[in-house]
Amino acid sequence: MSNDNFGHVRIDGARLWRSLAGMARIGATERGGVCRLALTDLDRQSRDLFVDWARAAGCDIRVDRIGNVFARRAGRDDRLAPVLTGSHGDTQPTGGRFDGIYGVLGGLEVLRTLDDHGIRTDRPLEVALWTNEEGSRFAPAMIGSAVFTGASTLDYGLSRQDADGLSLGDELARIGYAGDEAPGHPLHAAFELHIEQGPILEAAGRTIGVVTGAQGQRWYEITFTGVDSHAGTTPMEVRRDALVGLAELVLFVNRLGHAGAPQARATVGRVEVGPNSRNVIPGHAWLTVEFRHPDEAILEEMDAALRAEVARIAAAAGLQSRLEAIFHYAPVPFDPACVAAVRTAATELGYSRQDIVSGAGHDACHLARSVPTAMIFVPCIDGLSHNEAEDITPAWAEAGANVLLRVMLAAASVDRNGSVV
């Protein structure tokens, strides 16, 4: 089957936009965003809606033991490994309407469009809804795809706990998405459609980002322990103030990120201080640190610098310290043939494009370690994401889904002289 035979086929942009708007009502916030944390009742509702829509499009639904949902459209030879797309439906506490779910519903729109035109691909097609991509409720991020690819064990994924001590496995069972299939099945190729989550494409006036790879990431949890003591009676020179240690480290992390510009990213995202009373010197301070960079050697240097600074701060302030590295993956290059297919599709469809490295982590990053994989980005207004004001245009949404349609059609053809796309 030649992809050229279907060069006229386009997705229904208005239907895709209606689907995005309908899904955004689940967990909608007063400020126009979405709060749909992983494995909450709202997450269950969004999963149920996706499953209903996928079944209406003629898909078979499977759920694995880590809760990943797969909507499968049969191919001419259903024994062949499928071409997969998809993303996630969970959000940040003050998330937007498009992060993740655009890739899920864009994939669903591809399947609907093929039905509209009576097109049957040689290979089966799948749309995945991955579990706990954000890592907001259950750390680390991208647990569903990590377990699917073997980067993490199933037991590890199910054992993750939220701030209330509830486990991921128990919450999966509670919402009815603890599937019975073992995670992981063969794939021929994978493509993830996503908003950029940054300002580069919009500033350049480009419609399609051809993602060549993704930055590596390292996540840390750090604790400083001092002594709780009276704010009025404890002289400054004898205090063991854990919050002072935390404050010094926050500033150091920020300086480290600036020193590695323009590619380095260094962030303190969460802090906790105890006993958190206005007239007690804090004896406990906890924070998260995250580094990102496309060069693993630079990440190693940032890691060493962080460890040395934590030890220095603790010694200088009379504190005990504990540093735990909870998440690490190396920079990810995407498959050259899949990346080239995205470039070609964008050009043939008349969309402006540019190559880009993803600053964010995505489920595609886990898939890329064992499956030919690429990503397609569209711009987001003002570069905002993980923000209730996150927004895209209907034209961008349609363009990205059209590129996805074209590359999936190509990858699902067996008449490719042995190549992936």
N, C-alpha and C positions, 0 to 999 in steps of 0.2 A: 504494500500500500504506500503510495507516494504522498508525502505531505503536500506537494504542489497541487494535488487534486482538490484540496480544500482551502486554497488560499483566499477564497471569498468568504469563508465562514468567520463570523464575529459573534462575540457574546452579547447578551441582552443587558446593556449597561443600566437601563432603568430597573430591570428586575433585580440585578445585583445591588443597586442602591436601596431598593425597598427591603431587601433581605438584611442589609447592614442596619437599616433604621429599625427594623423589627427586632433584631437581636439586641440592639442598643437599649431597648426598653427594659430588658432584664438587668436589674442592678443600676438603673439610671439614677444619677445624682442631680441635685438641684442646680448645680453649676454646669450641667450639660455633659458630664462625663459618665463613667461607669465604675462601680465598685462591685466586682464579682470575683472574690477571692477563691482560690482553688478549693474544691470539694465542700464548699458551703451549699446551702439550699439553692442559692442563686446560680451557682455553677451547675448544679443538677438541672435546673430549669433550662439553662442554655444548652446543655448537652441533650436534653430531651427534645428541644426544638430542632437542633441540628439533625438528630436521628429521625425525627418525623419528616423533615424536609428531604433528607437523603432517601428514606424509604419511598416517599412520594415520587422521587426521581428514578425509582426502580433499583436502588442499591441494596445489597446485602450488608448487614451490620454485624461486626464482630467487636468484642471488647476483650482486652487481655487483662492479666492479673494486676497490672499496675494502673489499670483504668484507661489506657489509650483506646480510643474509639476509631474504627476503620470502616468507612463506607466504600464498598467495592462495586464497581461496574464491570460486568463480565466482558471478556474479550473474545475474539474468534477462537483463540486457543487458550482456554482458561488455565491450562497447566503451566503457562509461561509466567515468569516472575513479573509482577505488576510494575507500572510506573506510578510513583506516589507523589502526591502533593499534600499540602495541609500546613497547619500551624497550631495555635492554642486559643483557648477561650477564656482562660483566667486572666485577671487584671491586677494592677496595683490598687491600693486602697483609694487613691485618687487618680484612677486611670482614665484613658480615653476610649473612644468608640471604635477604633480601628486597629490598634495594636494587637497583633495575633489573629483576631477573628476575621480580619480582611483576607488573610491567606486561606482560612478555612472556607469562608463563603465564596471567595474567588475560585477555589477549587471545585466547590459544589456547582457554581455557575458554569464551569467548563463542562461538567457532566450533563447539566441541563441543556446546554447548547448542543452537545452531541446528540442528545435525544431529539431536540427540535429538528435537527437536520438528518436524522436517521443514519448517523454515522456509527459504525461499529469498528473499533480499533482492533488490531491484531492481538495486542497484549491487553490484559485487564488494567484498569485504572483504579487507584485508591485515593481517597481523601482522608487524611489522619487528623484527629483532634487529640493533641498530646496533653498529658496530665502534668499539671504544676510546672509550667514553663517559667513563670515569673520568679518563683522562689520567695515570694513575699510572705506567704503563710507558712510554708514548709521549705526550709533551706536544706540543700542548695537548689539552684534553679535547674530547669530542664531535666527533672527527674524521670519523667515518662520516657523521653527519647534516650536518656542515658541507660535505663534498664532495658529498653528495646534493643539497643545496640551492644549491650554487654559492657558498657563503660562503668556501670554500677550493678551490683547484684539486686535481685528482687527483694531479698530480705532487708538490705540496706534501705531501699526505696520505701518499703512498707513501714519501716521502723521510724522514719522521720517524724518529729513532733513539732507541733505549733507552740505558741507562747503559753497556751493553756494546758500543755501536756497531752493533747489529743494526737494520736498517731495517724499518719497518712492512710495506713491500711484500714484502721477502724472507720475512718471517715469515708473512705471509698465504699466500704460495706454499708454504712449508714445511708448514703445517697443512692445505693443500688448500682454502682458502677465498678464493683469488684468482679471482673470478668473471670472466665475459667480457662482462657487460652494462655499458653506459655508465651511470654514476650519474645518477639523476634521472629521474623519470617523473611525469606529471600525477597530482594527488590532488584529490579533492573536499573532504575535510575530514580532520582528524587529531585523535586524542584519546590522551593518555598517562596511564596509571594508575600511581601511584607512592606509596610511603610518604612521609609528610611529611618525615622526617629531622630533626625538631625537636619541641619540647614543646608547641606551642600548642594543637593539637586535643585532645590527651589532657587537658591542664589545663582546657580549657573544657568537657570532656565531650561533644565533638562527634564524630560518626562520619565525616562526609564534609567534606573541605576543597574548596571551590569556588575553584580557583586563577584569579585574575584577571590575573596577570602574574608576571614573574620579575625579580629584581634584575639589573642590569648587573654585569659583571665585568671586572677588569683584572688580568693576571698579569705579573709582572716577574721577571727574573733579574739579580742584582746581584753584581758582583765587586769586592772591595777587594784591591789588591796593595801589599804593603809590602816588607820585607826579612827573610828568614830570618836569624836570628842567635842567638848563644849566650846561653842564659838566665842564665848566671852571670856573664858578663864584659861584657854590654852594659848600660850605665847606663840608668836609666829615662828620663832626659830626652832620649836620642838614639834611642830605639826607634821603629821604624815597624811597629807591631803591627797586622796586618790584623784579627785577632780582636777587638781592642778596637773598631775601627770597626764590625765586624759587631754586636757587643753593643750599642753605642749605637743602631744603626739598629733592632734588634729592639725595644728599649724605645720608640723613637719611633713605630714602626708600631703598637704596642699603644696608646700614648697617643692616636694619631690615630683609632683605632677607637672608643675610649671617648668622645672628643670629639664624634663623630658619632652617638652613641647616640640613640634606640634602633635606628635602621635601618642604620647603617653596620656593616660587617664588615671587619676588617683582620687579616691572618694572615701570619706567617712559618712556612712548613711544612717547609722543608728547609734544612739548612746543611751545608757542607763546609769543612773547615779543613786547611791543609797547612803544613808536612809532617806535622802531627798526631803530634808527638813531645813527650814530657813536658819535655825540657830544651832545646827550640828555640822561640824566639819565632816565632809563625806569620807567614809572609810572604804567605800566600794565604787568602782567605776568600770564600766564595760562599754566597748565600742566595736563596731565593724569597720574593716578597712577593705577596699577593693582596688586592685590594680588591673589595668588593661594596656596592652601594647601588641603590635603585630610582630615583634621580634622577641623570641623566647629568651635570648641572651640578656636583653634589657630587663625583662621580667625577673630574671635571676638576680640582676644587680639591684632592682627595687626591693626584692625579697630580702636580700642581705642587708640593705640599708635599713629596712624596717626593723629587722630583728636586732640590729646593733643599737638603734635608737631606743627601742623599748627597754633594752637592758640598761642603757645609759640613764634614761629618765628614772627608772626604778631605783638604781643605785644612788643617784643624786638626791632623790626625794625620800629615801628610806622606805620604799614601797616594795611589796612583792608583785611579781608580774607573771602572767601566763599568756602565751601566744599559741593559738591553734589555727593551723591552716586547714580550712574546711572544704575548699573547692579549688581545683586547678585544672585547666586544660590549655594545651599549647595552641599557638596560632594555627588557624585552619586554612589551607589553600583549597579552593573548590576545583572540581574536575575541569580541565581545559576544554574538553569537547562540549561539556554541558554549558560552560561559560560562553564559548563561541556560538552555541546555538541560541542563547539569549541575545547576544549581539546581533546575530543574523535576523532573528525574528523582529527585533525592534526596528532594524533598518528596513526590512521588507514591508513592515506595517506603517512606515513613515513617521515613527516616533523619534524625537531627539533622545540621545542616550550618552552616558559616560560611564567608564569603569569606576568602581568605588570599593573600598574596603569597609566592611561592617564594623562599626564600633561597638555594637551590641552583640550579645550572645543569642543564638537561635538554635532551635532543635536541629536545623540543617547542619549545624556544626558537628553534632554527634554522628549524624548519618554519613557525613562526608568522609569519615575515617574508614568506612567499609563499603560505601555505595557511591557511584558517580553522582555528584550532587552539584547544584547551583542554586542561586537565589536571584530574585527579581525585586528591585526596590522601586517604589514610586515616592514622590516628594510628600512632605507634610508641611502644612502652613506654619511659617515662622520656625520651623525645625522642632516644634514642641511635641513631646511624647512623654508618657508617664505623667500626664497632666490632663486635667479635665477639659482644657481648652484644645486638646489635640484635634486636628481636623485635616481633611483632604478634600479634593474636589471630585465630583462625579466623573469628570473627564479623566482624571488620573486613575481613579479606581477602574474604569473601563479599559484604559490603555494597558495597565498591568495585567489584567485578566486576559486580554487578547494575546499578549505575549505568552502568558502561561498556556493558553489554549494551543498556540502554535508549537511551542516546544514539546508539550505533552503528546500532541499528535505525531510529531516526528519521532520521539523516543518510543512510542508505542507501536511503531511499524517494525516488522521483522525484516523488511527489505532495505537494510541499511549497510550491507556488506560487512557485517560484523561489528559495526561501530555502535556506540550507545545512542547517538542522535545524528 
